[in-house]
Amino acid sequence: MFGLIKSDFYKLFRMKSFYICGLIAAVLAGLGIFAANAMDKMQYAMYGLEDMFISQYTGVYSLALGLGSATLFITILVSMFVPGEFKFGTIKNIVPSGISRMGIYFSKFIVTIFISVAYSLLCAAAAFITGCCLAGVGDFDRNIFLDILEIFGLFLLAQIALQSIFQMMGFLIRSTGWTIGVNIAIFAFLPSMVLTLIDFAVNSWLAPVVASVDWLNSWLKIENFSSNDYWPLPYLSEFSNIDILHMDFFQPILTRGLIVCAVYIVIATVIGLWTFKKRDID
Protein backbone atom coordinates (compact mmCIF):
# COMPACT_ATOMS: atom_id res chain seq x y z
CA MET A 1 0.00 0.00 0.00
CA PHE A 2 2.80 2.43 0.91
CA GLY A 3 4.55 1.62 -2.37
CA LEU A 4 1.36 2.41 -4.30
CA ILE A 5 0.94 5.76 -2.54
CA LYS A 6 4.57 6.59 -3.26
CA SER A 7 4.05 5.68 -6.92
CA ASP A 8 0.93 7.85 -7.15
CA PHE A 9 2.78 10.86 -5.75
CA TYR A 10 5.63 10.23 -8.16
CA LYS A 11 3.18 10.32 -11.07
CA LEU A 12 1.51 13.44 -9.68
CA PHE A 13 4.80 15.33 -9.39
CA ARG A 14 5.69 14.39 -12.96
CA MET A 15 2.48 15.93 -14.31
CA LYS A 16 3.19 19.35 -15.84
CA SER A 17 -0.44 20.26 -15.22
CA PHE A 18 0.16 19.94 -11.46
CA TYR A 19 2.55 22.88 -11.58
CA ILE A 20 0.71 24.85 -14.26
CA CYS A 21 -2.67 24.68 -12.49
CA GLY A 22 -1.04 25.56 -9.17
CA LEU A 23 0.71 28.58 -10.66
CA ILE A 24 -2.46 29.87 -12.32
CA ALA A 25 -4.46 29.37 -9.12
CA ALA A 26 -1.87 31.31 -7.08
CA VAL A 27 -1.74 34.16 -9.61
CA LEU A 28 -5.53 34.42 -9.64
CA ALA A 29 -5.63 34.43 -5.84
CA GLY A 30 -3.22 37.37 -5.76
CA LEU A 31 -5.02 39.20 -8.56
CA GLY A 32 -8.34 38.66 -6.77
CA ILE A 33 -7.10 40.50 -3.69
CA PHE A 34 -5.59 43.26 -5.83
CA ALA A 35 -8.84 43.65 -7.81
CA ALA A 36 -10.99 43.73 -4.66
CA ASN A 37 -8.76 46.41 -3.19
CA ALA A 38 -8.92 48.43 -6.43
CA MET A 39 -12.73 48.19 -6.48
CA ASP A 40 -12.96 49.50 -2.93
CA LYS A 41 -10.63 52.38 -3.81
CA MET A 42 -12.71 53.16 -6.89
CA GLN A 43 -15.89 53.32 -4.80
CA TYR A 44 -14.25 55.80 -2.45
CA ALA A 45 -13.15 57.88 -5.44
CA MET A 46 -16.71 57.97 -6.81
CA TYR A 47 -17.79 59.87 -3.70
CA GLY A 48 -14.70 62.06 -3.59
CA LEU A 49 -13.30 60.27 -0.55
CA GLU A 50 -10.13 58.85 -2.10
CA ASP A 51 -7.99 60.71 0.45
CA MET A 52 -9.76 58.79 3.22
CA PHE A 53 -9.24 55.37 1.68
CA ILE A 54 -7.32 52.89 3.82
CA SER A 55 -6.97 49.39 2.43
CA GLN A 56 -8.50 46.68 4.62
CA TYR A 57 -6.82 43.94 2.60
CA THR A 58 -3.99 43.18 4.98
CA GLY A 59 -2.06 39.94 4.64
CA VAL A 60 -3.92 38.25 7.48
CA TYR A 61 -7.34 39.43 6.24
CA SER A 62 -6.58 38.29 2.68
CA LEU A 63 -5.58 34.74 3.67
CA ALA A 64 -9.10 33.32 3.78
CA LEU A 65 -10.23 35.33 0.76
CA GLY A 66 -7.57 33.71 -1.41
CA LEU A 67 -8.68 30.16 -0.67
CA GLY A 68 -11.56 30.27 -3.13
CA SER A 69 -9.23 30.51 -6.14
CA ALA A 70 -7.99 26.96 -5.53
CA THR A 71 -11.24 25.03 -6.05
CA LEU A 72 -11.55 25.06 -9.85
CA PHE A 73 -7.94 24.00 -10.37
CA ILE A 74 -8.13 21.27 -7.74
CA THR A 75 -11.21 20.00 -9.58
CA ILE A 76 -9.42 20.01 -12.94
CA LEU A 77 -6.38 18.16 -11.62
CA VAL A 78 -8.40 15.54 -9.72
CA SER A 79 -10.51 15.04 -12.85
CA MET A 80 -7.34 14.41 -14.84
CA PHE A 81 -5.46 12.21 -12.39
CA VAL A 82 -7.92 9.37 -11.79
CA PRO A 83 -9.16 8.81 -15.39
CA GLY A 84 -5.55 9.08 -16.58
CA GLU A 85 -4.80 5.92 -14.63
CA PHE A 86 -7.41 4.09 -16.71
CA LYS A 87 -6.36 5.75 -19.97
CA PHE A 88 -2.74 4.64 -19.68
CA GLY A 89 -3.62 1.21 -18.28
CA THR A 90 -1.90 1.81 -14.95
CA ILE A 91 -4.73 0.45 -12.84
CA LYS A 92 -5.10 -2.54 -15.14
CA ASN A 93 -1.49 -3.42 -14.37
CA ILE A 94 -1.79 -2.75 -10.62
CA VAL A 95 -4.80 -4.97 -9.88
CA PRO A 96 -3.12 -8.29 -10.84
CA SER A 97 -0.20 -7.43 -8.55
CA GLY A 98 -2.31 -8.28 -5.50
CA ILE A 99 -3.13 -4.77 -4.26
CA SER A 100 -6.81 -4.58 -3.32
CA ARG A 101 -9.14 -2.24 -5.15
CA MET A 102 -9.89 -0.58 -1.82
CA GLY A 103 -6.18 0.16 -1.47
CA ILE A 104 -6.06 1.60 -5.00
CA TYR A 105 -9.10 3.81 -4.36
CA PHE A 106 -7.80 5.17 -1.07
CA SER A 107 -4.37 5.79 -2.55
CA LYS A 108 -6.03 8.10 -5.09
CA PHE A 109 -8.06 9.66 -2.31
CA ILE A 110 -4.88 10.48 -0.37
CA VAL A 111 -3.52 12.17 -3.51
CA THR A 112 -6.79 14.09 -3.84
CA ILE A 113 -6.44 15.32 -0.26
CA PHE A 114 -2.83 16.32 -0.91
CA ILE A 115 -3.80 18.33 -4.01
CA SER A 116 -6.53 20.08 -2.01
CA VAL A 117 -4.13 20.97 0.79
CA ALA A 118 -1.26 22.03 -1.49
CA TYR A 119 -3.34 24.28 -3.75
CA SER A 120 -5.23 25.82 -0.81
CA LEU A 121 -1.95 26.64 0.96
CA LEU A 122 -0.49 28.03 -2.26
CA CYS A 123 -3.49 30.31 -2.89
CA ALA A 124 -3.58 31.43 0.75
CA ALA A 125 0.14 32.29 0.55
CA ALA A 126 -0.32 34.25 -2.69
CA ALA A 127 -3.23 36.19 -1.17
CA PHE A 128 -1.24 36.83 2.02
CA ILE A 129 1.75 38.20 0.10
CA THR A 130 -0.50 40.44 -2.02
CA GLY A 131 -2.28 41.70 1.09
CA CYS A 132 1.05 42.44 2.79
CA CYS A 133 2.12 44.47 -0.23
CA LEU A 134 -1.14 46.44 -0.18
CA ALA A 135 -1.68 47.07 3.51
CA GLY A 136 0.91 45.28 5.61
CA VAL A 137 0.56 42.10 7.64
CA GLY A 138 -2.30 43.33 9.84
CA ASP A 139 -3.21 42.37 13.38
CA PHE A 140 -1.83 39.00 14.36
CA ASP A 141 -1.78 37.19 17.69
CA ARG A 142 -2.30 33.71 19.10
CA ASN A 143 -6.12 33.86 18.86
CA ILE A 144 -6.01 35.04 15.26
CA PHE A 145 -3.53 32.27 14.43
CA LEU A 146 -5.88 29.67 15.94
CA ASP A 147 -8.81 31.17 14.02
CA ILE A 148 -6.84 30.88 10.78
CA LEU A 149 -6.10 27.22 11.50
CA GLU A 150 -9.78 26.53 12.21
CA ILE A 151 -10.90 28.34 9.07
CA PHE A 152 -8.34 26.44 6.99
CA GLY A 153 -9.44 23.12 8.50
CA LEU A 154 -13.12 23.83 7.85
CA PHE A 155 -12.40 24.96 4.30
CA LEU A 156 -10.43 21.78 3.64
CA LEU A 157 -13.26 19.63 4.95
CA ALA A 158 -15.66 21.24 2.46
CA GLN A 159 -13.03 21.02 -0.29
CA ILE A 160 -12.38 17.33 0.34
CA ALA A 161 -16.12 16.64 0.42
CA LEU A 162 -16.48 18.25 -3.01
CA GLN A 163 -13.40 16.56 -4.45
CA SER A 164 -14.49 13.14 -3.14
CA ILE A 165 -17.49 13.52 -5.46
CA PHE A 166 -15.26 14.44 -8.39
CA GLN A 167 -12.94 11.51 -7.68
CA MET A 168 -15.97 9.23 -7.60
CA MET A 169 -16.98 10.58 -11.04
CA GLY A 170 -13.48 9.81 -12.30
CA PHE A 171 -13.85 6.17 -11.30
CA LEU A 172 -17.33 6.03 -12.83
CA ILE A 173 -16.59 7.75 -16.16
CA ARG A 174 -12.92 6.72 -16.65
CA SER A 175 -12.41 9.17 -19.51
CA THR A 176 -10.30 12.26 -18.87
CA GLY A 177 -12.20 14.58 -21.23
CA TRP A 178 -15.64 13.48 -20.11
CA THR A 179 -14.70 13.54 -16.43
CA ILE A 180 -13.35 17.10 -16.65
CA GLY A 181 -16.44 18.21 -18.57
CA VAL A 182 -18.93 16.56 -16.22
CA ASN A 183 -17.14 17.70 -13.06
CA ILE A 184 -16.87 21.31 -14.22
CA ALA A 185 -20.55 21.20 -15.18
CA ILE A 186 -21.38 19.94 -11.67
CA PHE A 187 -19.12 22.60 -10.16
CA ALA A 188 -20.44 25.52 -12.23
CA PHE A 189 -24.02 24.73 -13.19
CA LEU A 190 -25.52 22.34 -10.65
CA PRO A 191 -26.10 25.02 -7.94
CA SER A 192 -27.45 27.62 -10.37
CA MET A 193 -29.67 25.32 -12.43
CA VAL A 194 -30.49 21.94 -10.91
CA LEU A 195 -30.63 23.03 -7.27
CA THR A 196 -32.66 26.11 -8.20
CA LEU A 197 -35.22 23.91 -9.94
CA ILE A 198 -35.36 21.62 -6.90
CA ASP A 199 -35.96 24.62 -4.63
CA PHE A 200 -38.72 25.87 -6.91
CA ALA A 201 -40.43 22.47 -6.96
CA VAL A 202 -40.23 22.01 -3.19
CA ASN A 203 -41.35 25.54 -2.26
CA SER A 204 -44.05 25.77 -4.93
CA TRP A 205 -45.59 22.32 -4.79
CA LEU A 206 -44.43 20.28 -1.83
CA ALA A 207 -44.28 22.96 0.88
CA PRO A 208 -48.02 23.91 0.63
CA VAL A 209 -49.00 20.25 0.91
CA VAL A 210 -46.76 19.73 3.94
CA ALA A 211 -47.99 22.96 5.57
CA SER A 212 -51.58 21.71 5.40
CA VAL A 213 -50.75 18.77 7.68
CA ASP A 214 -49.67 19.99 11.12
CA TRP A 215 -47.71 16.95 12.29
CA LEU A 216 -45.97 16.61 8.94
CA ASN A 217 -45.12 20.32 8.86
CA SER A 218 -43.59 20.22 12.36
CA TRP A 219 -41.53 17.17 11.39
CA LEU A 220 -40.22 18.20 7.98
CA LYS A 221 -39.96 22.00 8.42
CA ILE A 222 -39.37 22.78 4.75
CA GLU A 223 -40.56 26.41 4.66
CA ASN A 224 -38.06 28.40 2.58
CA PHE A 225 -36.24 25.20 1.74
CA SER A 226 -32.84 25.65 0.08
CA SER A 227 -31.10 22.64 -1.44
CA ASN A 228 -27.84 24.63 -1.37
CA ASP A 229 -27.77 23.92 2.36
CA TYR A 230 -27.26 20.25 1.54
CA TRP A 231 -24.53 20.63 -1.08
CA PRO A 232 -20.86 21.07 -0.02
CA LEU A 233 -19.89 23.82 -2.49
CA PRO A 234 -21.51 26.78 -0.63
CA TYR A 235 -19.65 25.82 2.55
CA LEU A 236 -16.35 26.65 0.86
CA SER A 237 -17.30 30.32 1.20
CA GLU A 238 -19.25 29.89 4.42
CA PHE A 239 -16.29 28.26 6.16
CA SER A 240 -13.97 31.03 4.92
CA ASN A 241 -15.92 33.53 7.05
CA ILE A 242 -14.14 33.97 10.38
CA ASP A 243 -17.39 35.17 12.00
CA ILE A 244 -18.70 31.62 11.78
CA LEU A 245 -16.38 30.73 14.66
CA HIS A 246 -17.54 33.46 17.04
CA MET A 247 -21.12 34.54 16.34
CA ASP A 248 -24.04 32.45 17.59
CA PHE A 249 -25.98 33.37 14.44
CA PHE A 250 -23.59 31.26 12.37
CA GLN A 251 -23.48 28.21 14.65
CA PRO A 252 -26.40 26.36 12.95
CA ILE A 253 -24.63 26.88 9.60
CA LEU A 254 -21.39 25.54 11.05
CA THR A 255 -23.07 22.45 12.52
CA ARG A 256 -25.08 21.70 9.38
CA GLY A 257 -22.03 22.23 7.17
CA LEU A 258 -19.91 19.81 9.17
CA ILE A 259 -22.59 17.13 8.92
CA VAL A 260 -23.26 17.71 5.20
CA CYS A 261 -19.58 17.58 4.27
CA ALA A 262 -18.91 14.46 6.33
CA VAL A 263 -21.94 12.70 4.80
CA TYR A 264 -20.83 13.53 1.25
CA ILE A 265 -17.33 12.20 1.89
CA VAL A 266 -18.74 8.91 3.16
CA ILE A 267 -21.41 8.51 0.45
CA ALA A 268 -19.11 9.45 -2.45
CA THR A 269 -16.38 7.11 -1.18
CA VAL A 270 -18.78 4.21 -0.68
CA ILE A 271 -20.36 4.63 -4.14
CA GLY A 272 -17.02 5.12 -5.90
CA LEU A 273 -15.42 2.14 -4.16
CA TRP A 274 -18.44 -0.11 -4.69
CA THR A 275 -18.64 0.60 -8.42
CA PHE A 276 -14.86 0.22 -8.78
CA LYS A 277 -15.07 -3.22 -7.18
CA LYS A 278 -18.04 -4.34 -9.28
CA ARG A 279 -16.88 -3.18 -12.71
CA ASP A 280 -14.27 -4.83 -14.87
CA ILE A 281 -11.16 -2.88 -15.78
CA ASP A 282 -10.89 -2.59 -19.54
VOVO-73568 format. One line per 4 residues: number of its first residue (from 1); for each residue x, y, z of C-alpha. Coordinates in nm, 3 decimals. Last residue first. Layout:
# residues N
NUM = X:Y:Z; ...
END
This chain:
# residues 282
282 = -1.089:-0.259:-1.954; -1.116:-0.288:-1.578; -1.427:-0.483:-1.487; -1.688:-0.318:-1.271
278 = -1.804:-0.434:-0.928; -1.507:-0.322:-0.718; -1.486:0.022:-0.878; -1.864:0.060:-0.842
274 = -1.844:-0.011:-0.469; -1.542:0.214:-0.416; -1.702:0.512:-0.590; -2.036:0.463:-0.414
270 = -1.878:0.421:-0.068; -1.638:0.711:-0.118; -1.911:0.945:-0.245; -2.141:0.851:0.045
266 = -1.874:0.891:0.316; -1.733:1.220:0.189; -2.083:1.353:0.125; -2.194:1.270:0.480
262 = -1.891:1.446:0.633; -1.958:1.758:0.427; -2.326:1.771:0.520; -2.259:1.713:0.892
258 = -1.991:1.981:0.917; -2.203:2.223:0.717; -2.508:2.170:0.938; -2.307:2.245:1.252
254 = -2.139:2.554:1.105; -2.463:2.688:0.960; -2.640:2.636:1.295; -2.348:2.821:1.465
250 = -2.359:3.126:1.237; -2.598:3.337:1.444; -2.404:3.245:1.759; -2.112:3.454:1.634
246 = -1.754:3.346:1.704; -1.638:3.073:1.466; -1.870:3.162:1.178; -1.739:3.517:1.200
242 = -1.414:3.397:1.038; -1.592:3.353:0.705; -1.397:3.103:0.492; -1.629:2.826:0.616
238 = -1.925:2.989:0.442; -1.730:3.032:0.120; -1.635:2.665:0.086; -1.965:2.582:0.255
234 = -2.151:2.678:-0.063; -1.989:2.382:-0.249; -2.086:2.107:-0.002; -2.453:2.063:-0.108
230 = -2.726:2.025:0.154; -2.777:2.392:0.236; -2.784:2.463:-0.137; -3.110:2.264:-0.144
226 = -3.284:2.565:0.008; -3.624:2.520:0.174; -3.806:2.840:0.258; -4.056:2.641:0.466
222 = -3.937:2.278:0.475; -3.996:2.200:0.842; -4.022:1.820:0.798; -4.153:1.717:1.139
218 = -4.359:2.022:1.236; -4.512:2.032:0.886; -4.597:1.661:0.894; -4.771:1.695:1.229
214 = -4.967:1.999:1.112; -5.075:1.877:0.768; -5.158:2.171:0.540; -4.799:2.296:0.557
210 = -4.676:1.973:0.394; -4.900:2.025:0.091; -4.802:2.391:0.063; -4.428:2.296:0.088
206 = -4.443:2.028:-0.183; -4.559:2.232:-0.479; -4.405:2.577:-0.493; -4.135:2.554:-0.226
202 = -4.023:2.201:-0.319; -4.043:2.247:-0.696; -3.872:2.587:-0.691; -3.596:2.462:-0.463
198 = -3.536:2.162:-0.690; -3.522:2.391:-0.994; -3.266:2.611:-0.820; -3.063:2.303:-0.727
194 = -3.049:2.194:-1.091; -2.967:2.532:-1.243; -2.745:2.762:-1.037; -2.610:2.502:-0.794
190 = -2.552:2.234:-1.065; -2.402:2.473:-1.319; -2.044:2.552:-1.223; -1.912:2.260:-1.016
186 = -2.138:1.994:-1.167; -2.055:2.120:-1.518; -1.687:2.131:-1.422; -1.714:1.770:-1.306
182 = -1.893:1.656:-1.622; -1.644:1.821:-1.857; -1.335:1.710:-1.665; -1.470:1.354:-1.643
178 = -1.564:1.348:-2.011; -1.220:1.458:-2.123; -1.030:1.226:-1.887; -1.241:0.917:-1.951
174 = -1.292:0.672:-1.665; -1.659:0.775:-1.616; -1.733:0.603:-1.283; -1.385:0.617:-1.130
170 = -1.348:0.981:-1.230; -1.698:1.058:-1.104; -1.597:0.923:-0.760; -1.294:1.151:-0.768
166 = -1.526:1.444:-0.839; -1.749:1.352:-0.546; -1.449:1.314:-0.314; -1.340:1.656:-0.445
162 = -1.648:1.825:-0.301; -1.612:1.664:0.042; -1.238:1.733:0.034; -1.303:2.102:-0.029
158 = -1.566:2.124:0.246; -1.326:1.963:0.495; -1.043:2.178:0.364; -1.240:2.496:0.430
154 = -1.312:2.383:0.785; -0.944:2.312:0.850; -0.834:2.644:0.699; -1.090:2.834:0.907
150 = -0.978:2.653:1.221; -0.610:2.722:1.150; -0.684:3.088:1.078; -0.881:3.117:1.402
146 = -0.588:2.967:1.594; -0.353:3.227:1.443; -0.601:3.504:1.526; -0.612:3.386:1.886
142 = -0.230:3.371:1.910; -0.178:3.719:1.769; -0.183:3.900:1.436; -0.321:4.237:1.338
138 = -0.230:4.333:0.984; 0.056:4.210:0.764; 0.091:4.528:0.561; -0.168:4.707:0.351
134 = -0.114:4.644:-0.018; 0.212:4.447:-0.023; 0.105:4.244:0.279; -0.228:4.170:0.109
130 = -0.050:4.044:-0.202; 0.175:3.820:0.010; -0.124:3.683:0.202; -0.323:3.619:-0.117
126 = -0.032:3.425:-0.269; 0.014:3.229:0.055; -0.358:3.143:0.075; -0.349:3.031:-0.289
122 = -0.049:2.803:-0.226; -0.195:2.664:0.096; -0.523:2.582:-0.081; -0.334:2.428:-0.375
118 = -0.126:2.203:-0.149; -0.413:2.097:0.079; -0.653:2.008:-0.201; -0.380:1.833:-0.401
114 = -0.283:1.632:-0.091; -0.644:1.532:-0.026; -0.679:1.409:-0.384; -0.352:1.217:-0.351
110 = -0.488:1.048:-0.037; -0.806:0.966:-0.231; -0.603:0.810:-0.509; -0.437:0.579:-0.255
106 = -0.780:0.517:-0.107; -0.910:0.381:-0.436; -0.606:0.160:-0.500; -0.618:0.016:-0.147
102 = -0.989:-0.058:-0.182; -0.914:-0.224:-0.515; -0.681:-0.458:-0.332; -0.313:-0.477:-0.426
98 = -0.231:-0.828:-0.550; -0.020:-0.743:-0.855; -0.312:-0.829:-1.084; -0.480:-0.497:-0.988
94 = -0.179:-0.275:-1.062; -0.149:-0.342:-1.437; -0.510:-0.254:-1.514; -0.473:0.045:-1.284
90 = -0.190:0.181:-1.495; -0.362:0.121:-1.828; -0.274:0.464:-1.968; -0.636:0.575:-1.997
86 = -0.741:0.409:-1.671; -0.480:0.592:-1.463; -0.555:0.908:-1.658; -0.916:0.881:-1.539
82 = -0.792:0.937:-1.179; -0.546:1.221:-1.239; -0.734:1.441:-1.484; -1.051:1.504:-1.285
78 = -0.840:1.554:-0.972; -0.638:1.816:-1.162; -0.942:2.001:-1.294; -1.121:2.000:-0.958
74 = -0.813:2.127:-0.774; -0.794:2.400:-1.037; -1.155:2.506:-0.985; -1.124:2.503:-0.605
70 = -0.799:2.696:-0.553; -0.923:3.051:-0.614; -1.156:3.027:-0.313; -0.868:3.016:-0.067
66 = -0.757:3.371:-0.141; -1.023:3.533:0.076; -0.910:3.332:0.378; -0.558:3.474:0.367
62 = -0.658:3.829:0.268; -0.734:3.943:0.624; -0.392:3.825:0.748; -0.206:3.994:0.464
58 = -0.399:4.318:0.498; -0.682:4.394:0.260; -0.850:4.668:0.462; -0.697:4.939:0.243
54 = -0.732:5.289:0.382; -0.924:5.537:0.168; -0.976:5.879:0.322; -0.799:6.071:0.045
50 = -1.013:5.885:-0.210; -1.330:6.027:-0.055; -1.470:6.206:-0.359; -1.779:5.987:-0.370
46 = -1.671:5.797:-0.681; -1.315:5.788:-0.544; -1.425:5.580:-0.245; -1.589:5.332:-0.480
42 = -1.271:5.316:-0.689; -1.063:5.238:-0.381; -1.296:4.950:-0.293; -1.273:4.819:-0.648
38 = -0.892:4.843:-0.643; -0.876:4.641:-0.319; -1.099:4.373:-0.466; -0.884:4.365:-0.781
34 = -0.559:4.326:-0.583; -0.710:4.050:-0.369; -0.834:3.866:-0.677; -0.502:3.920:-0.856
30 = -0.322:3.737:-0.576; -0.563:3.443:-0.584; -0.553:3.442:-0.964; -0.174:3.416:-0.961
26 = -0.187:3.131:-0.708; -0.446:2.937:-0.912; -0.246:2.987:-1.232; 0.071:2.858:-1.066
22 = -0.104:2.556:-0.917; -0.267:2.468:-1.249; 0.071:2.485:-1.426; 0.255:2.288:-1.158
18 = 0.016:1.994:-1.146; -0.044:2.026:-1.522; 0.319:1.935:-1.584; 0.248:1.593:-1.431
14 = 0.569:1.439:-1.296; 0.480:1.533:-0.939; 0.151:1.344:-0.968; 0.318:1.032:-1.107
10 = 0.563:1.023:-0.816; 0.278:1.086:-0.575; 0.093:0.785:-0.715; 0.405:0.568:-0.692
6 = 0.457:0.659:-0.326; 0.094:0.576:-0.254; 0.136:0.241:-0.430; 0.455:0.162:-0.237
2 = 0.280:0.243:0.091; 0.000:0.000:0.000
END
